[in-house]
């Protein structure tokens, strides 16, 4: 068969346009395709919820690819191991209660399982604003990351979601947008993003799950973003809390949906 470049281009454009148009109204829009965001999407999609994840970067996986200091191994604790087992990620015991996993296998498997469950992932799209109606976050304003990086004056598009999840990690990008532009007080002690504290894995791994909750009407915090918003410690290259946070957020939203 002779290959036709125009047919190839047409197929890509038509398929992507259809996928993006279908994602303009979803049950849950997740910002950030790190481990917490993808796990959240996976569990929601398993419950037949319509989920789209928007990722600023070319690759998904957040900081999990690099493990600790670019050593591509991650650690999870006992109570999070079951999530990796369910997803089919291989783990090895290293000390009592501690398990190692290959970070490349972990990211690629979590992403694959999320997509196969029905999650639509859109990379190279940045969130520059939120949509608000009646003092509630109900959608996202999107633009290409390349537009953002080049500082071009190009207008964005908007999509609607019944709930939005901020899974942007340390930056807590969506929460900062809400704080800066909306006039809506966050559900923190200060009404603003409190910022993460210094590393303390033992405390951080617990607080990240407790802080995985509604940060503003219609907006939920998930993953490291939860501690950044509500003021918990960072926890370093142990990723069990990320996985547990994603699952907890999905369980809360599934009930609300």
C-alpha positions as CSV (number, residue, x, y, z in Angstrom):
1,X,0.0,0.0,0.0
2,X,1.2,3.5,-0.9
3,X,1.2,5.9,2.0
4,X,-0.5,9.2,1.6
5,X,0.7,12.0,3.9
6,X,-2.6,14.0,3.4
7,X,-4.7,11.0,4.6
8,X,-2.4,10.6,7.6
9,X,-2.8,14.3,8.5
10,X,-6.5,14.2,8.0
11,X,-6.9,11.1,10.2
12,X,-5.0,12.8,13.0
13,X,-6.9,16.1,12.8
14,X,-10.3,14.6,12.6
15,X,-9.7,12.1,15.4
16,X,-8.3,14.8,17.7
17,X,-11.0,17.3,17.0
18,X,-13.7,14.7,17.8
19,X,-11.9,13.8,21.1
20,X,-11.5,17.4,22.2
21,X,-15.1,18.4,21.3
22,X,-16.4,15.4,23.3
23,X,-14.3,16.6,26.3
24,X,-15.8,20.1,26.4
25,X,-18.4,18.8,28.8
26,X,-17.4,16.2,31.4
27,X,-18.2,15.0,34.8
28,X,-14.7,15.6,36.2
29,X,-11.8,17.7,34.7
30,X,-8.5,16.9,36.3
31,X,-5.6,19.3,35.9
32,X,-2.3,17.5,36.0
33,X,-1.4,14.0,34.8
34,X,0.9,13.1,37.6
35,X,0.3,9.8,39.6
36,X,-2.4,11.3,41.8
37,X,-4.4,12.8,38.9
38,X,-4.2,9.6,36.8
39,X,-5.2,7.4,39.7
40,X,-8.1,9.7,40.4
41,X,-9.1,9.5,36.8
42,X,-8.7,5.7,36.7
43,X,-11.1,5.1,39.7
44,X,-13.7,7.6,38.4
45,X,-13.6,6.1,34.9
46,X,-14.1,2.6,36.4
47,X,-17.3,4.0,37.9
48,X,-18.4,5.1,34.4
49,X,-17.8,8.8,35.0
50,X,-16.7,11.0,32.1
51,X,-13.2,12.2,32.9
52,X,-10.7,14.4,31.0
53,X,-7.1,15.1,32.2
54,X,-5.3,18.2,31.0
55,X,-1.5,18.1,31.2
56,X,0.7,21.1,30.5
57,X,3.8,19.1,29.6
58,X,4.5,16.7,26.7
59,X,4.8,13.7,29.0
60,X,2.5,12.5,31.8
61,X,3.7,11.2,35.1
62,X,4.8,14.3,37.0
63,X,7.8,13.8,39.2
64,X,7.3,10.0,39.4
65,X,9.5,9.3,36.3
66,X,12.6,10.5,38.2
67,X,12.1,8.6,41.4
68,X,14.5,10.2,43.9
69,X,17.4,12.4,42.5
70,X,16.9,10.8,39.1
71,X,17.3,7.3,40.4
72,X,14.2,5.8,38.7
73,X,12.9,3.7,41.7
74,X,10.0,4.7,43.9
75,X,8.9,3.6,47.4
76,X,5.4,2.9,48.6
77,X,4.2,1.9,52.0
78,X,2.1,-1.2,52.9
79,X,-1.3,0.6,52.7
80,X,-0.7,1.9,49.2
81,X,0.8,-1.3,47.7
82,X,-2.7,-2.6,47.0
83,X,-3.3,0.1,44.4
84,X,-0.1,-0.9,42.5
85,X,-1.1,-4.5,42.8
86,X,-4.6,-3.7,41.3
87,X,-3.0,-1.8,38.5
88,X,-0.5,-4.6,37.8
89,X,2.7,-2.7,38.8
90,X,5.5,-5.1,40.1
91,X,6.7,-4.3,43.6
92,X,9.6,-5.7,45.7
93,X,9.8,-5.7,49.4
94,X,12.9,-3.8,50.6
95,X,12.3,-3.5,54.4
96,X,9.3,-4.3,56.5
97,X,6.4,-2.1,55.3
98,X,8.4,-0.6,52.4
99,X,8.1,-1.6,48.8
100,X,10.1,-0.6,45.7
101,X,8.7,-0.2,42.2
102,X,10.4,0.8,39.0
103,X,9.2,4.4,38.3
104,X,9.1,3.9,34.5
105,X,6.9,0.8,34.8
106,X,4.8,2.6,37.4
107,X,4.0,5.7,35.3
108,X,3.5,3.9,32.0
109,X,1.2,1.3,33.7
110,X,-0.9,3.8,35.6
111,X,-1.3,5.9,32.5
112,X,-2.2,2.9,30.4
113,X,-4.8,1.6,32.9
114,X,-6.4,5.1,33.2
115,X,-6.7,5.4,29.4
116,X,-8.0,1.9,29.0
117,X,-10.6,2.6,31.7
118,X,-11.9,5.5,29.6
119,X,-9.9,8.6,30.8
120,X,-9.1,11.1,28.0
121,X,-5.7,12.6,28.4
122,X,-4.8,15.9,26.7
123,X,-1.2,16.8,26.9
124,X,0.4,20.1,25.9
125,X,-2.7,22.0,27.1
126,X,-2.4,24.5,29.9
127,X,-5.1,25.9,32.2
128,X,-5.0,29.7,32.3
129,X,-8.2,30.4,34.0
130,X,-11.3,28.7,35.5
131,X,-15.0,29.1,34.6
132,X,-17.2,30.3,37.5
133,X,-20.9,30.5,37.8
134,X,-22.8,31.4,40.9
135,X,-19.6,31.4,43.0
136,X,-18.7,27.8,42.0
137,X,-15.9,26.5,39.8
138,X,-17.6,24.7,36.9
139,X,-15.0,24.5,34.1
140,X,-11.6,25.4,32.8
141,X,-10.1,27.9,30.3
142,X,-7.5,26.2,28.1
143,X,-4.8,27.2,25.8
144,X,-1.9,25.4,24.1
145,X,1.3,25.3,26.3
146,X,3.2,26.5,23.3
147,X,1.1,29.7,23.3
148,X,1.8,30.2,27.0
149,X,5.6,29.6,26.5
150,X,5.8,32.0,23.6
151,X,3.7,34.6,25.3
152,X,1.5,35.0,22.3
153,X,-1.8,36.9,22.5
154,X,-4.1,34.0,21.4
155,X,-7.5,33.6,23.0
156,X,-8.3,30.4,24.8
157,X,-11.2,28.0,24.8
158,X,-13.5,26.9,27.6
159,X,-14.8,23.5,28.8
160,X,-17.4,22.7,31.4
161,X,-17.1,20.1,34.2
162,X,-19.3,19.2,37.1
163,X,-16.2,19.1,39.3
164,X,-12.6,20.2,38.8
165,X,-9.6,18.5,40.4
166,X,-6.4,20.4,41.0
167,X,-3.6,17.8,40.7
168,X,-0.8,20.1,39.7
169,X,1.5,19.1,42.5
170,X,3.6,21.6,44.4
171,X,2.4,24.6,42.3
172,X,-1.3,24.2,43.2
173,X,-1.9,26.1,40.0
174,X,-5.7,26.0,39.8
175,X,-6.1,27.0,43.5
176,X,-3.8,30.0,42.9
177,X,-5.9,31.0,39.9
178,X,-9.1,30.8,42.0
179,X,-7.4,32.8,44.9
180,X,-6.0,35.5,42.5
181,X,-8.9,36.0,40.2
182,X,-12.3,34.8,41.6
183,X,-12.8,36.5,44.9
184,X,-13.8,33.0,46.3
185,X,-12.2,32.1,49.6
186,X,-10.5,28.7,49.7
187,X,-11.6,26.3,52.4
188,X,-8.3,26.7,54.3
189,X,-7.6,28.4,57.6
190,X,-6.5,31.6,55.8
191,X,-8.9,31.4,52.8
192,X,-5.8,31.3,50.6
193,X,-3.2,28.7,49.5
194,X,-1.2,28.1,52.6
195,X,1.9,26.6,51.0
196,X,3.7,23.4,51.7
197,X,6.0,22.8,54.7
198,X,9.4,21.3,54.8
199,X,9.8,17.6,54.1
200,X,8.5,15.2,56.7
201,X,7.5,11.9,55.0
202,X,5.7,10.4,58.0
203,X,3.4,13.3,58.6
204,X,3.2,14.3,54.9
205,X,1.9,10.9,53.8
206,X,-1.0,11.1,56.2
207,X,-1.9,14.7,55.7
208,X,-1.9,14.4,51.9
209,X,-4.8,11.9,52.2
210,X,-6.6,14.0,54.8
211,X,-6.2,17.1,52.7
212,X,-7.6,15.5,49.6
213,X,-10.9,17.3,49.8
214,X,-12.9,20.2,48.5
215,X,-10.7,23.3,48.3
216,X,-13.4,25.7,47.0
217,X,-16.9,25.1,45.7
218,X,-16.6,22.7,42.8
219,X,-12.8,22.4,43.1
220,X,-11.0,19.5,44.8
221,X,-7.4,19.1,45.8
222,X,-5.5,15.9,45.0
223,X,-2.0,14.7,45.4
224,X,0.9,17.0,46.6
225,X,-1.3,19.9,45.6
226,X,-3.5,19.0,48.6
227,X,-0.7,19.7,51.1
228,X,0.4,22.8,49.2
229,X,-3.2,24.2,49.5
230,X,-3.9,23.2,53.1
231,X,-0.3,23.6,54.5
232,X,1.0,20.1,55.0
233,X,4.7,18.9,54.6
234,X,6.1,17.6,51.4
235,X,7.1,13.9,51.6
236,X,9.8,13.3,49.0
237,X,10.2,10.2,46.8
238,X,7.6,8.1,48.5
239,X,4.5,7.9,46.4
240,X,2.0,5.9,48.4
241,X,0.2,9.1,49.6
242,X,-0.2,10.2,46.0
243,X,-1.9,7.0,45.0
244,X,-4.1,7.0,48.1
245,X,-5.0,10.6,47.6
246,X,-6.1,9.9,44.0
247,X,-8.3,7.1,45.1
248,X,-9.9,9.0,47.9
249,X,-10.7,12.0,45.7
250,X,-12.3,9.7,43.2
251,X,-14.4,8.0,45.9
252,X,-15.6,11.4,47.1
253,X,-16.5,12.7,43.7
254,X,-18.2,9.4,42.6
255,X,-20.6,9.8,45.5
256,X,-21.2,13.5,44.7
257,X,-21.9,12.6,41.1
